Amino acid sequence: MAKLSGQSIVCDSSSLISLTDSCFIHVIYFLKKKYRGRFIIPPSVEKECVEQPMHIKNYALHAIRLKRAIAENMIDVVGAKAQPAAEEIRFIANNIFHAEGTPLRLLHPGEADVLSLAIELGVDNILMDERTTRMLVEDPESLRQHLEHELGKQIGINDESLSAFSRATRKLRFFRSTELLLLAHELGYFADYGELEREAVEASLYKLKYSGCAIGFEEIGDYARKHIRE
């Protein structure tokens, strides 16, 4: 499991939704006490995770949990100074792959805000459960192959756009909600489960998966073998 470089981390909606849906928002509270860094979100993530779902009964409780975390300074809302940077990175990303001459729009505005804010602040760590953006940064060739299989079409690459995107995002390191939970586990988050600690951690990884985190069953098994204490 990757270690946090530095201490702050910019968070995407996907991971915050996974954490609140699985009742693990207090992992952020726990880690906030262990690190001097900040959990940061752009205003667009606050809007997506708090303002909009507050008016939907099925999601209001999740929104309330995040709103309280923001009010208690567990999560900081930070606006970008250079908003065009997000639009530029989104434009570049959405012109990397094309199918039959049509560009594939893979990067959404909220994710572009997260990436550009992290770059602007000099924060290397990104908390994101959404798979496509992570693959676009970390392994674009695997993403191209996945898209070809999924769409049943040959996917071309604009090398100039890919090079520009890779240069902009080369320092970024991605963590999912599952890795955040395992980091908390290493620091004692599940210690009060005693003999049931291993079972509690493994069950929590499955809960995050079913709450939206892009993690496979084999990966959970590998995590369990390597990172969960006996």
C-alpha positions in Angstrom: 0.0 0.0 0.0 1.3 3.4 -1.0 2.4 5.8 1.8 1.1 9.4 1.9 3.7 11.7 0.5 3.4 14.9 2.5 0.4 15.1 4.7 -2.5 16.9 2.9 -4.9 15.2 0.4 -7.4 16.6 -2.0 -10.6 14.6 -2.0 -13.0 13.8 -4.8 -16.7 13.3 -4.4 -16.5 9.5 -5.2 -14.4 8.7 -2.1 -16.4 11.0 0.2 -19.6 9.3 -0.9 -18.1 5.9 -0.3 -17.0 6.9 3.2 -20.3 8.5 4.2 -22.4 5.7 2.7 -20.5 3.1 4.6 -20.5 5.1 7.9 -16.7 5.7 7.8 -16.6 9.5 7.8 -14.9 9.2 11.2 -11.8 7.7 9.5 -11.1 11.3 8.5 -11.5 12.5 12.1 -9.2 9.8 13.2 -6.5 10.6 10.7 -6.8 14.3 11.2 -5.5 13.7 14.8 -2.6 11.7 13.5 -1.4 14.0 10.7 -0.8 17.7 10.5 -2.1 17.8 6.9 -5.5 18.8 5.6 -8.4 17.1 3.9 -9.2 19.5 1.1 -12.1 19.7 -1.3 -12.9 22.3 -4.1 -16.4 24.1 -3.9 -17.7 21.8 -6.7 -17.2 18.8 -4.5 -19.0 20.5 -1.6 -21.9 21.3 -3.9 -22.1 17.7 -5.2 -21.7 16.0 -1.8 -23.5 18.5 0.5 -25.6 21.1 -1.1 -27.4 19.1 -3.7 -28.1 15.9 -1.7 -29.3 17.9 1.3 -32.6 18.2 -0.6 -32.9 14.5 -1.4 -34.3 12.5 1.5 -32.4 9.3 0.6 -29.0 11.1 0.6 -29.6 13.9 3.1 -28.0 12.0 6.0 -24.7 11.5 4.1 -24.7 15.2 3.2 -25.3 16.1 6.9 -22.3 14.0 8.0 -20.1 15.8 5.5 -21.5 19.2 6.3 -20.7 18.6 10.0 -17.1 17.5 9.1 -16.7 20.7 7.2 -18.1 22.8 10.0 -15.8 21.1 12.5 -12.8 21.8 10.3 -12.1 18.2 9.5 -12.5 19.0 5.8 -11.5 22.3 4.3 -13.2 23.8 1.3 -10.7 25.7 -0.9 -11.4 27.5 -4.1 -8.9 27.5 -6.9 -7.3 30.9 -7.7 -7.1 30.0 -11.4 -10.4 28.4 -12.5 -9.4 28.3 -16.2 -6.7 25.7 -15.2 -9.5 23.2 -14.4 -11.1 23.9 -17.7 -7.8 23.5 -19.5 -7.0 20.2 -17.9 -10.5 18.9 -18.6 -10.2 20.0 -22.3 -6.8 18.2 -22.7 -8.0 15.1 -20.9 -11.1 14.9 -23.0 -9.1 15.0 -26.2 -6.7 12.2 -25.4 -8.8 9.3 -26.7 -11.0 9.2 -29.7 -13.3 6.5 -31.3 -13.9 6.8 -35.0 -12.8 10.4 -34.9 -14.9 11.4 -32.0 -13.2 12.5 -28.7 -14.2 10.6 -25.6 -15.3 12.8 -22.8 -13.9 11.0 -19.8 -13.0 13.7 -17.3 -16.0 15.4 -15.6 -15.9 19.0 -14.2 -15.6 17.9 -10.5 -12.7 15.6 -11.2 -11.0 18.3 -13.2 -11.4 20.7 -10.3 -9.8 18.2 -7.9 -6.8 17.6 -10.2 -6.2 21.3 -10.9 -6.6 22.3 -7.2 -4.1 19.7 -6.1 -1.6 21.0 -8.8 -2.2 24.6 -7.8 -1.7 23.9 -4.1 1.3 21.6 -4.6 -0.5 18.7 -3.0 0.5 15.4 -4.5 -2.1 13.2 -2.8 -5.6 12.6 -4.4 -8.4 10.7 -2.7 -10.5 9.3 -5.5 -12.5 6.1 -5.9 -13.6 6.7 -9.5 -11.5 4.4 -11.7 -11.4 6.2 -15.1 -9.6 9.3 -13.9 -7.1 7.3 -11.9 -6.3 5.1 -14.9 -6.0 8.1 -17.2 -3.2 9.5 -14.9 -1.6 6.2 -13.9 -2.0 3.8 -16.8 -3.5 5.4 -19.9 -2.6 2.4 -22.1 -4.6 0.0 -19.9 -7.5 2.5 -20.0 -7.3 2.5 -23.8 -7.5 -1.3 -23.9 -10.4 -1.3 -21.4 -12.3 1.3 -23.5 -11.7 -0.8 -26.7 -13.1 -3.8 -25.0 -16.1 -1.9 -23.5 -17.0 0.0 -26.6 -16.1 -2.6 -29.2 -14.2 0.0 -31.2 -10.6 0.8 -32.0 -9.5 3.7 -29.7 -6.9 6.1 -31.0 -4.6 8.3 -28.9 -3.8 12.0 -29.4 -0.1 11.8 -28.3 0.2 15.6 -27.9 -2.8 15.7 -25.5 -1.6 12.7 -23.6 1.9 14.2 -23.2 0.5 17.5 -22.0 -1.9 15.8 -19.5 0.9 13.5 -18.2 3.2 16.4 -17.7 0.6 18.3 -15.7 -0.4 15.3 -13.5 3.0 13.5 -13.2 3.4 14.1 -9.5 -0.1 13.1 -8.4 -0.6 9.9 -6.3 -4.0 8.4 -5.9 -5.6 6.8 -2.9 -9.0 5.2 -2.6 -11.3 5.1 0.4 -10.1 1.5 1.0 -6.5 2.6 1.2 -7.4 5.5 3.6 -9.2 3.0 5.8 -6.2 0.7 5.8 -3.9 3.6 6.7 -6.2 4.2 9.7 -6.1 0.5 10.5 -2.3 0.6 10.6 -2.6 3.5 13.1 -5.0 1.6 15.4 -8.5 2.6 14.1 -9.8 -0.9 14.6 -7.8 -1.8 17.7 -10.9 -1.9 20.0 -12.3 -4.8 18.0 -9.8 -7.1 19.8 -9.9 -10.6 18.4 -12.4 -9.5 15.8 -10.1 -6.9 14.3 -9.1 -8.8 11.2 -12.8 -9.7 10.4 -13.8 -6.1 11.0 -11.2 -4.7 8.6 -12.0 -7.1 5.9 -15.7 -6.6 6.2 -15.1 -2.9 6.0 -13.3 -3.2 2.7 -16.2 -5.1 1.3 -18.6 -2.4 2.6 -16.6 0.3 0.8 -16.7 -1.8 -2.4 -20.4 -2.0 -2.2 -20.7 1.7 -1.4 -19.0 2.6 -4.7 -15.2 2.2 -4.3 -13.7 0.7 -7.5 -11.9 -2.3 -6.0 -12.0 -5.9 -7.0 -12.6 -9.0 -4.9 -9.1 -10.3 -5.7 -7.6 -7.0 -4.6 -9.5 -7.2 -1.3 -8.1 -10.7 -0.8 -4.6 -9.4 -1.5 -5.0 -6.6 0.9 -6.3 -9.0 3.6 -3.2 -11.1 3.2 -0.6 -8.3 3.1 -2.0 -5.6 5.3 -4.5 -6.9 7.9 -2.9 -8.0 11.1 -3.5 -11.5 12.3 
